[in-house]
């Protein structure tokens, strides 16, 4: 900023004032429309550079993370067997529950008849 304002004819004290407290230029405490314009342009360039460097680093980090992430398959060799076993287990539990519900619903007279047979 100092290098940009010196060739424009601003004194070292004016430049130091602006650099020490840049809010003064915006509030109007320091006179000079051209000075204000140059200071704002300088800060814009500075923040733009910081933004571009940060954005570039973010893209670089994303690409590196994608490339270095291990690609793991979610397929299993025994997946079909496990699915069939789980279905069998579920069907057995349903059958046991049906049988248990059927016994609870039976009246005592029905149980006696079943026992006689």
ABEGO torsion letter per residue (X at the ends): XAAAAAAAGBBAAAAAAAAABAAAAAAGABBEAAAAAAAAAAAAAAAAAAAAAAAAAAAAAAAAAAAABBBBBABBAAAAAAAAAAAAAAAAAAAAAAAAAAAAABBAAAAAAAAAX
